[in-house]
């Protein structure tokens, strides 16, 4: 069925899943942090975050991928030398791919979470302070849960985009499902077969992720009223 490439296909599929999950995780962290910075009234904090999200979203992903990936190792070596480590640290392809994609799609997550924060009624935040809550308590019990509910649809869309973007990492040496399918099709001359197979694998991952994210959306929507038309 896989013409002897079954093990490699499974390995490439798992690498694609791992890369996608890690990228979503770290881009979410970047997005939440940058969104809070953009909403700050201090221009020294909001301006860098605004510049980051605007600039990154304006440059094609492939250009950023190649630019960041091929300069990332030099930056890491420079930081190591700065702290007295002359040997440096050798990044592997997976770590480089995760850092690169997280930095790129963190900008898109920034706008998702910024709009989610702005969707929270200010009256609820003011009510929390009026009840004697601290800023951390307001964020934990009022702002963050509601922000997640508003952000989940956007996060789901970003997940689909990130999943498809992982196919580009085959250009930087990662042996994901796309690169493995290219190897297999070149060796067996079954180009259409392995291209369709890679597409089906991406579809299956997307469907499973969509189901999980839909369940999370329902979980965070418990107790909310929806207007009926």
C-alpha positions, 0 to 999 in steps of 0.5 A, a space after each residue: 500500500 505504501 510501497 515500502 515507505 510506510 514507516 517514513 510516512 508515519 514518521 513524517 505525519 507525526 513530525 507534521 503533527 508535532 510541528 503544528 501543535 508546538 507552533 500553535 502553542 508558542 504562537 498563542 503565547 506570543 499572541 496573548 503577550 503581544 495583544 496585551 502589549 498592543 492594548 497598553 496605554 504606554 506607547 513604549 510597550 504598544 508601539 513595538 507590538 504594533 510594529 511586529 504584528 503589522 510588519 510580519 503580517 505584511 511580508 509573505 510567509 515564505 520570505 520570512 521563513 527563509 529569512 528567519 531560518 537562515 539567520 536564526 543559528 547566527 543569532 543563537 551563536 551571537 547570544 551564546 558568545 555574549 554569555 561566554 559560551 564560545 561553542 554555541 548551541 546547534 539548533 536542529 531543524 525541528 526547533 528552528 522550524 517551530 521558532 520560525 513559524 511561531 514568530 510568524 504566526 504569533 503576529 496573526 494570533 496577536 490580532 486574534 487575541 486583541 480583538 477577543 480582549 476588546 470584545 469583553 464588556 468593560 462593565 464586567 471588568 469595572 465590576 470586578 474591581 468594584 468587588 475588590 478584585 486585584 488586577 490578577 484576579 480580574 484577569 484570571 476570573 473575568 478577562 481570560 475565560 471570556 477572552 478564550 471564548 471569543 478567541 477560539 474561532 479565530 484560533 481554529 482558523 489560525 490552526 488550519 493555516 498553520 497546519 498548511 504552512 508546515 508544508 513549507 518547512 520541507 524547503 528547510 530540510 524537515 522531513 515532514 509528510 510533504 518531503 517524504 511524499 516527494 521522496 516516495 513519489 520520486 522513487 516509485 514514480 507514483 506522483 499522483 498517488 503520494 500527492 493525494 495520500 499527503 492531502 488525505 493525511 492533512 485532511 484527516 489531521 484538520 478534521 480531528 483538530 476541528 472536532 477537538 476545537 469545536 468541543 473546546 468552543 462548546 465547553 467555553 460557551 457553556 452558560 452563554 445565551 445565544 440569540 435565536 433568529 
